[in-house]
């Protein structure tokens, strides 16, 4: 995809067809659930909205900061749904200042997703330490390695159940019923957005991806970051670069491994000067980093991580298997 004239895309006088906003419903449902989850920090009977205030109180009173605990008192669901509607209304209002004609489509992630079959520990970091230990049949060393935690962090998080915001599930159902959101078994919201973007591109129809998640920058096209109120374009070359950069880093949020001891700075250095290169050239460069770190195991490691990091963007191939990333090896 070449550089897009964003002004022309947003202005209905210059474009063909109605602009479609592809909205990451997961992100905004989570935002609404989080802010209405009633999270408070307590020191005895005293409650604080922010942890820093609770720690300052402890300091002033000579209390050990370890006495700060977290409490939850979720607001009613009507507050959560109202918050989500307000978020959506704000997106609409912001876009109306940029384009006076558009439609919005919302996408959600189901419980069962194909990546769990590729990477058995996919998103296990969201389960909590105790659940991962249980799934490892009590083997704490295995659990710690899967979570890639330092021993002290692992011990600190024992006995702490993961917190899922009270109204998250109901808010997603609200999006399905009230806003006709799309959810499809095995496909995450990112994949559905990538496939929809590809379909609209083939039809010659304009679209913009609406989210705050930088992972979606692996999809070419126009993006709208609602936190920054920023509209920007991602070319095919930039999307490819972003994907292989992610293959070096992995994704700690989803428990996807990257190359050991490679952080953002080193990953950027490895790919320095690569923008505009072919898939094959990127693949060989990234594979070299993986095998240098892990030997022959690096090949399998890269392939598993890449398949999980790859956002599906193929709206033509008939099966899920056909859409999943495959190494660009010449025949």
Phi, psi and omega in degrees: 000125179286174176300131183263139173282098187297321180299318179291325179296318184280333183271114183299344179292335188250348185253166177253120178088167183278138179290131178252125175265121180262106192259129176285090184297327180304314184299313187281330172295319179293320178302312182294321179293320183294314186287345178251015183276354175068037180286126179225155176251127185243145171230097188063229180278352183275132182244145181222143179285327183243142182299323181299321179295322178294320179292322177296322177298316178300317180297318181292329184263358181072031181260141177298126180303341178293346178284350178289125178236162181257135176233153179233133175223080187301142175288164178300156182300326180299330176290320180294314179294324176296322178295318179295318177298322179295321178298315180295318178298322178294321176298315180298315180296317180298318180289330179296336175283346182251327181207128184268012180212113179196161172238155183240131174241140184244144184228141184227159179259134176278181179286319183264123182228148188295334184297335179293337177279333181276316182237099187305333183261017180302123179064017177295336180296345179272356184276338187096150184301315184298320180292323179293320176300317180298317180291339177265018179055038176086359181280099185290326180294318177297316181298317180295321179293321178297318181279349180053049180253147170292151183307319183291324178291320179300312181295321182297329185266000174294142176079001179253106180289145179294146181258118171258122182310139189309317190257010186301311182298317181293328178291325177293320176296324177298318177296322179296315186277318186276325187241012178054041178298154181257131175221133184226132181307135177082337183261131174279165181304319179304317181295316180297324176293316180298319180292317179297320179298317180295318179297316179295322178298316180296329179276355181074025181257142183283147178211161172218137180269126185249116181190179169240004185272117181293341178301330181288353175288001171276359176255124178290151178130188180275137180236149174233111176272111187287331178295320182265354186051049187237127173257129182213166184247141173242118179280170176302316180297318180293320179297319178296316179299316181298321180295311183289331171299317179294327178296332176283320184278328193075195180215102182294333179298324182252009179061041176259121183293150170242191178290127180306136176066019175251114177257192185299316182296315181291323178297318179297322180293320179300321183263011180300128179082004184273343184306128183097354179286167181280166175303316181299316181294317176298314182301314182295321179294316181289320178298322178300317179295319180294315183287330174298326182274324190234004182068214182298333180294342180295332180295308180295323180297314179298315184297318180295315181294318182297320179296328180277329180280334183292123174273125182300134182221014183258109180265002186256313183300140190283335186243158177300318181302323180292334185275338184289146181304142174226145182298135182280068181266130181293140178280000000 
